[in-house]
């Protein structure tokens, strides 16, 4: 049984499929091309976007600078 299947089948063996929900994704990164590639990958897997907001600079903290560069 896969990790997801254990949440779909309850103790009685009956299907317990969750109700549809809205997938919300936030992407953090320094390169626009990679962000757009990630958006395209998400659309390919989950279908068209309902909403895409403009990119906002993440300049509140330098916590991710060593791993991801600056600015984000």
PyMOL Python script that loads the backbone (N, CA, C, O; Angstrom):
from pymol import cmd

cmd.read_pdbstr("""\
ATOM      1  N   UNK A   1       0.852  -1.174   0.000  1.00  0.00           N
ATOM      2  CA  UNK A   1       0.000   0.000   0.000  1.00  0.00           C
ATOM      3  C   UNK A   1       0.898   1.237   0.000  1.00  0.00           C
ATOM      4  O   UNK A   1       1.805   1.355   0.824  1.00  0.00           O
ATOM      5  N   UNK A   2       0.640   2.149  -0.922  1.00  0.00           N
ATOM      6  CA  UNK A   2       1.455   3.361  -1.003  1.00  0.00           C
ATOM      7  C   UNK A   2       1.097   4.309   0.130  1.00  0.00           C
ATOM      8  O   UNK A   2       0.109   4.106   0.836  1.00  0.00           O
ATOM      9  N   UNK A   3       1.902   5.335   0.296  1.00  0.00           N
ATOM     10  CA  UNK A   3       1.660   6.319   1.345  1.00  0.00           C
ATOM     11  C   UNK A   3       0.302   6.977   1.215  1.00  0.00           C
ATOM     12  O   UNK A   3      -0.367   7.223   2.219  1.00  0.00           O
ATOM     13  N   UNK A   4      -0.120   7.270  -0.023  1.00  0.00           N
ATOM     14  CA  UNK A   4      -1.404   7.916  -0.238  1.00  0.00           C
ATOM     15  C   UNK A   4      -2.560   6.958   0.000  1.00  0.00           C
ATOM     16  O   UNK A   4      -3.595   7.358   0.534  1.00  0.00           O
ATOM     17  N   UNK A   5      -2.397   5.693  -0.390  1.00  0.00           N
ATOM     18  CA  UNK A   5      -3.491   4.726  -0.260  1.00  0.00           C
ATOM     19  C   UNK A   5      -3.925   4.538   1.184  1.00  0.00           C
ATOM     20  O   UNK A   5      -5.106   4.296   1.436  1.00  0.00           O
ATOM     21  N   UNK A   6      -3.016   4.640   2.135  1.00  0.00           N
ATOM     22  CA  UNK A   6      -3.409   4.439   3.531  1.00  0.00           C
ATOM     23  C   UNK A   6      -4.366   5.523   4.011  1.00  0.00           C
ATOM     24  O   UNK A   6      -5.081   5.324   4.993  1.00  0.00           O
ATOM     25  N   UNK A   7      -4.390   6.679   3.326  1.00  0.00           N
ATOM     26  CA  UNK A   7      -5.328   7.727   3.693  1.00  0.00           C
ATOM     27  C   UNK A   7      -6.650   7.604   2.949  1.00  0.00           C
ATOM     28  O   UNK A   7      -7.654   8.174   3.376  1.00  0.00           O
ATOM     29  N   UNK A   8      -6.664   6.868   1.844  1.00  0.00           N
ATOM     30  CA  UNK A   8      -7.877   6.723   1.043  1.00  0.00           C
ATOM     31  C   UNK A   8      -8.749   5.575   1.549  1.00  0.00           C
ATOM     32  O   UNK A   8      -9.973   5.651   1.446  1.00  0.00           O
ATOM     33  N   UNK A   9      -8.157   4.527   2.085  1.00  0.00           N
ATOM     34  CA  UNK A   9      -8.909   3.368   2.562  1.00  0.00           C
ATOM     35  C   UNK A   9      -8.980   3.427   4.081  1.00  0.00           C
ATOM     36  O   UNK A   9      -7.950   3.493   4.752  1.00  0.00           O
ATOM     37  N   UNK A  10     -10.206   3.402   4.631  1.00  0.00           N
ATOM     38  CA  UNK A  10     -10.336   3.428   6.090  1.00  0.00           C
ATOM     39  C   UNK A  10     -10.285   2.007   6.650  1.00  0.00           C
ATOM     40  O   UNK A  10     -10.116   1.053   5.890  1.00  0.00           O
ATOM     41  N   UNK A  11     -10.426   1.855   7.945  1.00  0.00           N
ATOM     42  CA  UNK A  11     -10.272   0.562   8.606  1.00  0.00           C
ATOM     43  C   UNK A  11     -11.227  -0.511   8.128  1.00  0.00           C
ATOM     44  O   UNK A  11     -10.908  -1.696   8.228  1.00  0.00           O
ATOM     45  N   UNK A  12     -12.396  -0.134   7.607  1.00  0.00           N
ATOM     46  CA  UNK A  12     -13.361  -1.142   7.158  1.00  0.00           C
ATOM     47  C   UNK A  12     -13.114  -1.570   5.717  1.00  0.00           C
ATOM     48  O   UNK A  12     -13.843  -2.413   5.195  1.00  0.00           O
ATOM     49  N   UNK A  13     -12.114  -1.013   5.072  1.00  0.00           N
ATOM     50  CA  UNK A  13     -11.814  -1.367   3.697  1.00  0.00           C
ATOM     51  C   UNK A  13     -12.651  -0.620   2.677  1.00  0.00           C
ATOM     52  O   UNK A  13     -12.536  -0.877   1.478  1.00  0.00           O
ATOM     53  N   UNK A  14     -13.496   0.306   3.131  1.00  0.00           N
ATOM     54  CA  UNK A  14     -14.310   1.098   2.213  1.00  0.00           C
ATOM     55  C   UNK A  14     -13.513   2.312   1.746  1.00  0.00           C
ATOM     56  O   UNK A  14     -12.684   2.859   2.474  1.00  0.00           O
ATOM     57  N   UNK A  15     -13.792   2.714   0.506  1.00  0.00           N
ATOM     58  CA  UNK A  15     -13.135   3.914  -0.010  1.00  0.00           C
ATOM     59  C   UNK A  15     -13.495   5.118   0.850  1.00  0.00           C
ATOM     60  O   UNK A  15     -14.644   5.291   1.255  1.00  0.00           O
ATOM     61  N   UNK A  16     -12.511   5.930   1.114  1.00  0.00           N
ATOM     62  CA  UNK A  16     -12.702   7.141   1.894  1.00  0.00           C
ATOM     63  C   UNK A  16     -12.008   8.279   1.151  1.00  0.00           C
ATOM     64  O   UNK A  16     -11.090   8.906   1.680  1.00  0.00           O
ATOM     65  N   UNK A  17     -12.454   8.543  -0.085  1.00  0.00           N
ATOM     66  CA  UNK A  17     -11.811   9.557  -0.912  1.00  0.00           C
ATOM     67  C   UNK A  17     -12.120  10.949  -0.369  1.00  0.00           C
ATOM     68  O   UNK A  17     -13.276  11.254  -0.075  1.00  0.00           O
ATOM     69  N   UNK A  18     -11.114  11.784  -0.236  1.00  0.00           N
ATOM     70  CA  UNK A  18     -11.351  13.147   0.239  1.00  0.00           C
ATOM     71  C   UNK A  18     -12.102  13.961  -0.807  1.00  0.00           C
ATOM     72  O   UNK A  18     -12.063  13.648  -1.997  1.00  0.00           O
ATOM     73  N   UNK A  19     -12.783  15.001  -0.354  1.00  0.00           N
ATOM     74  CA  UNK A  19     -13.467  15.900  -1.271  1.00  0.00           C
ATOM     75  C   UNK A  19     -12.424  16.707  -2.043  1.00  0.00           C
ATOM     76  O   UNK A  19     -11.332  16.959  -1.534  1.00  0.00           O
ATOM     77  N   UNK A  20     -12.756  17.109  -3.262  1.00  0.00           N
ATOM     78  CA  UNK A  20     -11.816  17.936  -4.026  1.00  0.00           C
ATOM     79  C   UNK A  20     -11.458  19.200  -3.246  1.00  0.00           C
ATOM     80  O   UNK A  20     -12.289  19.758  -2.530  1.00  0.00           O
ATOM     81  N   UNK A  21     -10.232  19.632  -3.394  1.00  0.00           N
ATOM     82  CA  UNK A  21      -9.758  20.826  -2.703  1.00  0.00           C
ATOM     83  C   UNK A  21      -8.901  21.646  -3.661  1.00  0.00           C
ATOM     84  O   UNK A  21      -8.435  21.138  -4.682  1.00  0.00           O
ATOM     85  N   UNK A  22      -8.704  22.885  -3.333  1.00  0.00           N
ATOM     86  CA  UNK A  22      -7.879  23.778  -4.133  1.00  0.00           C
ATOM     87  C   UNK A  22      -6.424  23.631  -3.719  1.00  0.00           C
ATOM     88  O   UNK A  22      -6.092  23.743  -2.539  1.00  0.00           O
ATOM     89  N   UNK A  23      -5.564  23.381  -4.688  1.00  0.00           N
ATOM     90  CA  UNK A  23      -4.131  23.285  -4.433  1.00  0.00           C
ATOM     91  C   UNK A  23      -3.552  24.692  -4.419  1.00  0.00           C
ATOM     92  O   UNK A  23      -3.717  25.443  -5.381  1.00  0.00           O
ATOM     93  N   UNK A  24      -2.881  25.051  -3.340  1.00  0.00           N
ATOM     94  CA  UNK A  24      -2.246  26.358  -3.207  1.00  0.00           C
ATOM     95  C   UNK A  24      -0.743  26.150  -3.133  1.00  0.00           C
ATOM     96  O   UNK A  24      -0.259  25.387  -2.297  1.00  0.00           O
ATOM     97  N   UNK A  25      -0.003  26.825  -4.007  1.00  0.00           N
ATOM     98  CA  UNK A  25       1.449  26.651  -4.081  1.00  0.00           C
ATOM     99  C   UNK A  25       2.120  28.018  -4.017  1.00  0.00           C
ATOM    100  O   UNK A  25       1.676  28.971  -4.657  1.00  0.00           O
ATOM    101  N   UNK A  26       3.179  28.098  -3.247  1.00  0.00           N
ATOM    102  CA  UNK A  26       4.026  29.287  -3.205  1.00  0.00           C
ATOM    103  C   UNK A  26       5.429  28.851  -3.608  1.00  0.00           C
ATOM    104  O   UNK A  26       5.942  27.859  -3.090  1.00  0.00           O
ATOM    105  N   UNK A  27       6.049  29.577  -4.519  1.00  0.00           N
ATOM    106  CA  UNK A  27       7.371  29.209  -5.020  1.00  0.00           C
ATOM    107  C   UNK A  27       8.351  30.324  -4.676  1.00  0.00           C
ATOM    108  O   UNK A  27       8.068  31.504  -4.880  1.00  0.00           O
ATOM    109  N   UNK A  28       9.493  29.934  -4.157  1.00  0.00           N
ATOM    110  CA  UNK A  28      10.528  30.883  -3.762  1.00  0.00           C
ATOM    111  C   UNK A  28      11.799  30.567  -4.536  1.00  0.00           C
ATOM    112  O   UNK A  28      12.269  29.429  -4.511  1.00  0.00           O
ATOM    113  N   UNK A  29      12.357  31.547  -5.220  1.00  0.00           N
ATOM    114  CA  UNK A  29      13.584  31.303  -5.968  1.00  0.00           C
ATOM    115  C   UNK A  29      14.109  32.565  -6.619  1.00  0.00           C
ATOM    116  O   UNK A  29      13.367  33.532  -6.789  1.00  0.00           O
ATOM    117  N   UNK A  30      15.393  32.565  -6.990  1.00  0.00           N
ATOM    118  CA  UNK A  30      16.011  33.769  -7.534  1.00  0.00           C
ATOM    119  C   UNK A  30      15.937  33.924  -9.055  1.00  0.00           C
ATOM    120  O   UNK A  30      16.221  35.007  -9.566  1.00  0.00           O
ATOM    121  N   UNK A  31      15.566  32.880  -9.789  1.00  0.00           N
ATOM    122  CA  UNK A  31      15.643  32.939 -11.250  1.00  0.00           C
ATOM    123  C   UNK A  31      14.264  32.801 -11.881  1.00  0.00           C
ATOM    124  O   UNK A  31      13.585  31.791 -11.694  1.00  0.00           O
ATOM    125  N   UNK A  32      13.852  33.830 -12.637  1.00  0.00           N
ATOM    126  CA  UNK A  32      12.526  33.828 -13.253  1.00  0.00           C
ATOM    127  C   UNK A  32      12.301  32.631 -14.162  1.00  0.00           C
ATOM    128  O   UNK A  32      11.208  32.065 -14.175  1.00  0.00           O
ATOM    129  N   UNK A  33      13.330  32.230 -14.931  1.00  0.00           N
ATOM    130  CA  UNK A  33      13.152  31.108 -15.861  1.00  0.00           C
ATOM    131  C   UNK A  33      12.807  29.821 -15.110  1.00  0.00           C
ATOM    132  O   UNK A  33      11.954  29.050 -15.550  1.00  0.00           O
ATOM    133  N   UNK A  34      13.469  29.595 -13.985  1.00  0.00           N
ATOM    134  CA  UNK A  34      13.196  28.380 -13.209  1.00  0.00           C
ATOM    135  C   UNK A  34      11.827  28.447 -12.545  1.00  0.00           C
ATOM    136  O   UNK A  34      11.144  27.430 -12.423  1.00  0.00           O
ATOM    137  N   UNK A  35      11.428  29.632 -12.119  1.00  0.00           N
ATOM    138  CA  UNK A  35      10.097  29.777 -11.533  1.00  0.00           C
ATOM    139  C   UNK A  35       9.027  29.488 -12.578  1.00  0.00           C
ATOM    140  O   UNK A  35       8.048  28.798 -12.294  1.00  0.00           O
ATOM    141  N   UNK A  36       9.211  30.013 -13.779  1.00  0.00           N
ATOM    142  CA  UNK A  36       8.247  29.755 -14.857  1.00  0.00           C
ATOM    143  C   UNK A  36       8.234  28.284 -15.256  1.00  0.00           C
ATOM    144  O   UNK A  36       7.180  27.745 -15.592  1.00  0.00           O
ATOM    145  N   UNK A  37       9.387  27.635 -15.223  1.00  0.00           N
ATOM    146  CA  UNK A  37       9.444  26.196 -15.515  1.00  0.00           C
ATOM    147  C   UNK A  37       8.683  25.413 -14.447  1.00  0.00           C
ATOM    148  O   UNK A  37       8.001  24.437 -14.759  1.00  0.00           O
ATOM    149  N   UNK A  38       8.799  25.836 -13.196  1.00  0.00           N
ATOM    150  CA  UNK A  38       8.067  25.168 -12.110  1.00  0.00           C
ATOM    151  C   UNK A  38       6.564  25.351 -12.289  1.00  0.00           C
ATOM    152  O   UNK A  38       5.793  24.417 -12.071  1.00  0.00           O
ATOM    153  N   UNK A  39       6.149  26.546 -12.684  1.00  0.00           N
ATOM    154  CA  UNK A  39       4.727  26.805 -12.938  1.00  0.00           C
ATOM    155  C   UNK A  39       4.227  25.907 -14.070  1.00  0.00           C
ATOM    156  O   UNK A  39       3.146  25.326 -13.970  1.00  0.00           O
ATOM    157  N   UNK A  40       5.000  25.791 -15.136  1.00  0.00           N
ATOM    158  CA  UNK A  40       4.611  24.931 -16.261  1.00  0.00           C
ATOM    159  C   UNK A  40       4.504  23.472 -15.822  1.00  0.00           C
ATOM    160  O   UNK A  40       3.585  22.769 -16.241  1.00  0.00           O
ATOM    161  N   UNK A  41       5.422  23.016 -14.992  1.00  0.00           N
ATOM    162  CA  UNK A  41       5.379  21.638 -14.475  1.00  0.00           C
ATOM    163  C   UNK A  41       4.122  21.416 -13.634  1.00  0.00           C
ATOM    164  O   UNK A  41       3.466  20.381 -13.756  1.00  0.00           O
ATOM    165  N   UNK A  42       3.790  22.378 -12.790  1.00  0.00           N
ATOM    166  CA  UNK A  42       2.583  22.260 -11.967  1.00  0.00           C
ATOM    167  C   UNK A  42       1.331  22.215 -12.838  1.00  0.00           C
ATOM    168  O   UNK A  42       0.422  21.427 -12.581  1.00  0.00           O
ATOM    169  N   UNK A  43       1.284  23.061 -13.869  1.00  0.00           N
ATOM    170  CA  UNK A  43       0.134  23.047 -14.779  1.00  0.00           C
ATOM    171  C   UNK A  43       0.019  21.709 -15.501  1.00  0.00           C
ATOM    172  O   UNK A  43      -1.085  21.207 -15.712  1.00  0.00           O
ATOM    173  N   UNK A  44       1.152  21.137 -15.879  1.00  0.00           N
ATOM    174  CA  UNK A  44       1.134  19.839 -16.542  1.00  0.00           C
ATOM    175  C   UNK A  44       0.613  18.730 -15.648  1.00  0.00           C
ATOM    176  O   UNK A  44      -0.053  17.807 -16.117  1.00  0.00           O
ATOM    177  N   UNK A  45       0.910  18.818 -14.373  1.00  0.00           N
ATOM    178  CA  UNK A  45       0.487  17.768 -13.439  1.00  0.00           C
ATOM    179  C   UNK A  45      -0.916  17.975 -12.891  1.00  0.00           C
ATOM    180  O   UNK A  45      -1.649  17.009 -12.682  1.00  0.00           O
ATOM    181  N   UNK A  46      -1.301  19.243 -12.652  1.00  0.00           N
ATOM    182  CA  UNK A  46      -2.545  19.513 -11.941  1.00  0.00           C
ATOM    183  C   UNK A  46      -3.578  20.288 -12.748  1.00  0.00           C
ATOM    184  O   UNK A  46      -4.681  20.537 -12.260  1.00  0.00           O
ATOM    185  N   UNK A  47      -3.235  20.676 -13.981  1.00  0.00           N
ATOM    186  CA  UNK A  47      -4.184  21.413 -14.807  1.00  0.00           C
ATOM    187  C   UNK A  47      -3.942  22.913 -14.751  1.00  0.00           C
ATOM    188  O   UNK A  47      -3.022  23.380 -14.080  1.00  0.00           O
ATOM    189  N   UNK A  48      -4.779  23.664 -15.463  1.00  0.00           N
ATOM    190  CA  UNK A  48      -4.566  25.104 -15.576  1.00  0.00           C
ATOM    191  C   UNK A  48      -4.693  25.820 -14.230  1.00  0.00           C
ATOM    192  O   UNK A  48      -5.396  25.372 -13.325  1.00  0.00           O
ATOM    193  N   UNK A  49      -3.998  26.929 -14.136  1.00  0.00           N
ATOM    194  CA  UNK A  49      -4.023  27.732 -12.915  1.00  0.00           C
ATOM    195  C   UNK A  49      -5.327  28.503 -12.806  1.00  0.00           C
ATOM    196  O   UNK A  49      -5.891  28.928 -13.815  1.00  0.00           O
ATOM    197  N   UNK A  50      -5.800  28.681 -11.592  1.00  0.00           N
ATOM    198  CA  UNK A  50      -6.929  29.576 -11.340  1.00  0.00           C
ATOM    199  C   UNK A  50      -6.437  31.008 -11.183  1.00  0.00           C
ATOM    200  O   UNK A  50      -7.138  31.959 -11.529  1.00  0.00           O
ATOM    201  N   UNK A  51      -5.219  31.152 -10.657  1.00  0.00           N
ATOM    202  CA  UNK A  51      -4.686  32.479 -10.370  1.00  0.00           C
ATOM    203  C   UNK A  51      -3.163  32.406 -10.337  1.00  0.00           C
ATOM    204  O   UNK A  51      -2.592  31.439  -9.834  1.00  0.00           O
ATOM    205  N   UNK A  52      -2.518  33.421 -10.870  1.00  0.00           N
ATOM    206  CA  UNK A  52      -1.064  33.553 -10.786  1.00  0.00           C
ATOM    207  C   UNK A  52      -0.781  35.000 -10.415  1.00  0.00           C
ATOM    208  O   UNK A  52      -1.081  35.913 -11.185  1.00  0.00           O
ATOM    209  N   UNK A  53      -0.211  35.208  -9.250  1.00  0.00           N
ATOM    210  CA  UNK A  53       0.074  36.566  -8.798  1.00  0.00           C
ATOM    211  C   UNK A  53       1.431  37.020  -9.321  1.00  0.00           C
ATOM    212  O   UNK A  53       2.262  36.188  -9.685  1.00  0.00           O
ATOM    213  N   UNK A  54       1.661  38.322  -9.362  1.00  0.00           N
ATOM    214  CA  UNK A  54       2.978  38.816  -9.769  1.00  0.00           C
ATOM    215  C   UNK A  54       4.049  38.375  -8.768  1.00  0.00           C
ATOM    216  O   UNK A  54       3.763  38.141  -7.593  1.00  0.00           O
ATOM    217  N   UNK A  55       5.272  38.269  -9.254  1.00  0.00           N
ATOM    218  CA  UNK A  55       6.383  37.936  -8.360  1.00  0.00           C
ATOM    219  C   UNK A  55       6.622  39.092  -7.399  1.00  0.00           C
ATOM    220  O   UNK A  55       6.573  40.261  -7.781  1.00  0.00           O
ATOM    221  N   UNK A  56       6.876  38.749  -6.174  1.00  0.00           N
ATOM    222  CA  UNK A  56       7.192  39.736  -5.144  1.00  0.00           C
ATOM    223  C   UNK A  56       8.597  39.472  -4.640  1.00  0.00           C
ATOM    224  O   UNK A  56       8.975  38.314  -4.464  1.00  0.00           O
ATOM    225  N   UNK A  57       9.380  40.515  -4.402  1.00  0.00           N
ATOM    226  CA  UNK A  57      10.727  40.288  -3.867  1.00  0.00           C
ATOM    227  C   UNK A  57      10.652  39.761  -2.438  1.00  0.00           C
ATOM    228  O   UNK A  57       9.865  40.247  -1.626  1.00  0.00           O
ATOM    229  N   UNK A  58      11.469  38.776  -2.145  1.00  0.00           N
ATOM    230  CA  UNK A  58      11.566  38.252  -0.777  1.00  0.00           C
ATOM    231  C   UNK A  58      12.813  38.878  -0.171  1.00  0.00           C
ATOM    232  O   UNK A  58      13.904  38.310  -0.229  1.00  0.00           O
ATOM    233  N   UNK A  59      12.632  40.056   0.409  1.00  0.00           N
ATOM    234  CA  UNK A  59      13.762  40.768   0.989  1.00  0.00           C
ATOM    235  C   UNK A  59      13.562  41.047   2.476  1.00  0.00           C
ATOM    236  O   UNK A  59      14.138  41.983   3.031  1.00  0.00           O
ATOM    237  N   UNK A  60      12.740  40.225   3.103  1.00  0.00           N
ATOM    238  CA  UNK A  60      12.441  40.382   4.522  1.00  0.00           C
ATOM    239  C   UNK A  60      13.509  39.747   5.397  1.00  0.00           C
ATOM    240  O   UNK A  60      13.657  40.098   6.567  1.00  0.00           O
ATOM    241  N   UNK A  61      14.246  38.816   4.823  1.00  0.00           N
ATOM    242  CA  UNK A  61      15.234  38.052   5.575  1.00  0.00           C
ATOM    243  C   UNK A  61      16.304  37.560   4.606  1.00  0.00           C
ATOM    244  O   UNK A  61      16.035  37.358   3.422  1.00  0.00           O
ATOM    245  N   UNK A  62      17.507  37.372   5.115  1.00  0.00           N
ATOM    246  CA  UNK A  62      18.577  36.796   4.290  1.00  0.00           C
ATOM    247  C   UNK A  62      18.797  35.327   4.673  1.00  0.00           C
ATOM    248  O   UNK A  62      19.854  34.759   4.400  1.00  0.00           O
ATOM    249  N   UNK A  63      17.802  34.729   5.298  1.00  0.00           N
ATOM    250  CA  UNK A  63      17.899  33.361   5.801  1.00  0.00           C
ATOM    251  C   UNK A  63      18.279  32.367   4.703  1.00  0.00           C
ATOM    252  O   UNK A  63      19.080  31.464   4.944  1.00  0.00           O
ATOM    253  N   UNK A  64      17.724  32.518   3.516  1.00  0.00           N
ATOM    254  CA  UNK A  64      17.947  31.562   2.420  1.00  0.00           C
ATOM    255  C   UNK A  64      19.119  31.950   1.515  1.00  0.00           C
ATOM    256  O   UNK A  64      19.378  31.261   0.528  1.00  0.00           O
ATOM    257  N   UNK A  65      19.821  33.020   1.823  1.00  0.00           N
ATOM    258  CA  UNK A  65      20.859  33.542   0.926  1.00  0.00           C
ATOM    259  C   UNK A  65      21.941  32.517   0.601  1.00  0.00           C
ATOM    260  O   UNK A  65      22.329  32.391  -0.560  1.00  0.00           O
ATOM    261  N   UNK A  66      22.428  31.799   1.570  1.00  0.00           N
ATOM    262  CA  UNK A  66      23.510  30.839   1.335  1.00  0.00           C
ATOM    263  C   UNK A  66      23.083  29.739   0.360  1.00  0.00           C
ATOM    264  O   UNK A  66      23.866  29.323  -0.493  1.00  0.00           O
ATOM    265  N   UNK A  67      21.847  29.275   0.490  1.00  0.00           N
ATOM    266  CA  UNK A  67      21.360  28.179  -0.355  1.00  0.00           C
ATOM    267  C   UNK A  67      20.856  28.642  -1.717  1.00  0.00           C
ATOM    268  O   UNK A  67      21.045  27.952  -2.718  1.00  0.00           O
ATOM    269  N   UNK A  68      20.212  29.815  -1.755  1.00  0.00           N
ATOM    270  CA  UNK A  68      19.480  30.206  -2.956  1.00  0.00           C
ATOM    271  C   UNK A  68      19.954  31.511  -3.585  1.00  0.00           C
ATOM    272  O   UNK A  68      19.465  31.887  -4.650  1.00  0.00           O
ATOM    273  N   UNK A  69      20.880  32.201  -2.963  1.00  0.00           N
ATOM    274  CA  UNK A  69      21.347  33.472  -3.499  1.00  0.00           C
ATOM    275  C   UNK A  69      20.522  34.638  -2.986  1.00  0.00           C
ATOM    276  O   UNK A  69      19.605  34.478  -2.182  1.00  0.00           O
ATOM    277  N   UNK A  70      20.878  35.813  -3.477  1.00  0.00           N
ATOM    278  CA  UNK A  70      20.186  37.034  -3.065  1.00  0.00           C
ATOM    279  C   UNK A  70      20.113  37.963  -4.259  1.00  0.00           C
ATOM    280  O   UNK A  70      21.095  38.009  -4.999  1.00  0.00           O
ATOM    281  N   UNK A  71      19.098  38.677  -4.513  1.00  0.00           N
ATOM    282  CA  UNK A  71      17.818  38.644  -3.811  1.00  0.00           C
ATOM    283  C   UNK A  71      16.935  37.523  -4.341  1.00  0.00           C
ATOM    284  O   UNK A  71      17.196  36.958  -5.403  1.00  0.00           O
ATOM    285  N   UNK A  72      15.915  37.219  -3.606  1.00  0.00           N
ATOM    286  CA  UNK A  72      14.940  36.201  -4.007  1.00  0.00           C
ATOM    287  C   UNK A  72      13.691  36.903  -4.505  1.00  0.00           C
ATOM    288  O   UNK A  72      12.729  36.244  -4.899  1.00  0.00           O
TER     289      UNK A  72
END
""", "prot")
cmd.dss("prot")
cmd.show_as("cartoon", "prot")
cmd.util.cbc("prot")
cmd.orient("prot")
